[in-house]
């Protein structure tokens, strides 16, 4: 019955879309915004976020590739990473953060 009403397909869509966005470097807020625009229910969005690699881990992977600098930090903000995650990343970078002094 659930499959006929589209509930199973909607959830599968939400999982696939969120995983795709996460792989492309989008933060949780960006994923939520995208799924909301596409009509995914809030409860499904919350559940789907719990299935993803933690946002902080994804952000750190991006920083490692892009470099430890203010431009990379601005990139995270533009891609929908939370302020809390960005502050944690900048704090973790410590002395390695080039030009990030004003971010925390």
C-alpha positions in Angstrom: 0.0 0.0 0.0 2.7 2.5 0.9 4.5 1.9 -2.4 1.3 2.6 -4.3 0.8 5.9 -2.5 4.3 6.9 -3.3 5.7 7.0 0.2 8.4 4.5 -0.4 9.5 6.2 -3.6 9.5 9.6 -1.9 11.8 8.4 0.9 14.1 6.7 -1.6 14.2 9.9 -3.6 15.1 11.9 -0.5 17.9 9.5 0.5 19.3 9.4 -3.1 19.1 13.2 -3.5 20.7 13.9 -0.1 23.5 11.4 -0.7 24.2 13.0 -4.1 24.3 16.5 -2.7 26.5 15.4 0.2 29.0 13.8 -2.3 29.0 17.1 -4.2 30.1 19.0 -1.1 26.8 20.5 0.0 26.3 21.1 3.8 23.2 20.0 5.8 21.4 23.4 5.4 21.9 23.2 1.7 20.5 19.7 1.6 17.5 20.7 3.7 16.7 23.6 1.5 16.9 21.5 -1.6 14.7 18.8 -0.2 12.2 21.3 1.1 12.0 22.9 -2.4 11.3 19.5 -3.8 8.4 18.9 -1.3 10.0 16.3 0.9 8.4 16.1 4.3 10.3 17.5 7.3 10.3 14.2 9.2 11.9 12.5 6.1 14.5 15.2 5.8 15.5 14.8 9.4 15.7 11.0 9.0 17.7 11.3 5.8 20.3 13.7 7.4 20.9 11.1 10.1 22.0 8.6 7.4 24.7 10.9 6.0 28.3 11.2 7.0 28.5 13.9 9.7 28.6 17.4 8.3 31.9 18.2 10.2 33.6 15.2 8.5 32.4 16.3 5.1 33.5 19.8 5.7 37.0 18.7 6.9 37.4 16.6 3.7 36.6 19.7 1.6 39.1 21.8 3.5 41.8 19.2 3.1 41.3 19.2 -0.7 40.8 23.0 -1.1 43.4 24.2 1.4 43.3 25.7 4.8 42.4 29.3 4.0 39.6 31.8 4.3 38.5 31.1 0.7 37.8 27.5 1.6 35.9 28.6 4.7 33.8 31.0 2.6 33.2 28.1 0.2 31.8 26.0 3.0 29.4 28.8 4.0 28.2 29.2 0.5 27.6 25.5 0.2 25.2 25.4 3.2 27.5 24.2 6.0 26.3 25.4 9.4 28.0 28.2 11.3 28.7 25.7 14.1 30.5 23.3 11.7 32.5 26.2 10.2 33.6 27.5 13.6 34.7 24.0 14.6 36.7 23.5 11.4 38.4 26.9 11.8 39.2 26.1 15.5 40.5 22.7 14.5 42.8 24.3 11.9 44.4 26.4 14.6 47.7 27.9 13.4 47.2 26.3 10.0 44.3 28.6 9.1 45.6 31.3 6.7 43.4 34.4 6.9 40.6 32.8 9.0 41.1 34.8 12.2 37.8 36.7 11.8 35.7 33.5 11.4 35.4 32.6 15.0 
